[in-house]
Amino acid sequence: MKPPHIHRPKLDLHSVTVQTVIELAIGSVLIVALMRWVES
């Protein structure tokens, strides 16, 4: 009974971390694109 309880939080934490990294990457790309658009 114990293993599933120990295993789930790691999977959830991993998926949240991946989602955060993807959001940060998209955000940084948008910021760079916006700065280049303002400069031109």
N, C-alpha and C positions, 0 to 999 in steps of 0.2 A: 504493500500500500504506500510506503514512503517514497520509493523512487519517482513515481509520476509527479508528486508534489515538488520534489527537488528539481526535477527536469524542466517543468513548465516555465518557471520564472526566467531561467537562462534563455530559453527560446524567445520569450516575450521581450526581454531586455535586448537581445541581439537584434530582433526585428525593429525595435524602437531606435536602436543605435544606427542601423542601416538607413531607416527612414530619415533620421536627423541629418546624417551625412549627405544623403541625396538632396534634402531640402537646402542645406547650406551650399552645396555645389550649384544648384539651380539659382539660388539667391546671389551668389558671387558672380555667376555668369551674367545675370540680369544687370547687376551693378556695373560690371565692366562694359557691357553693351550700352548702358545708359550714359556712362561717362564718355565713351567714344562718340556717341551721338551728340552729346552736348558740345564736345570739343570741335566737331566738324561743322 
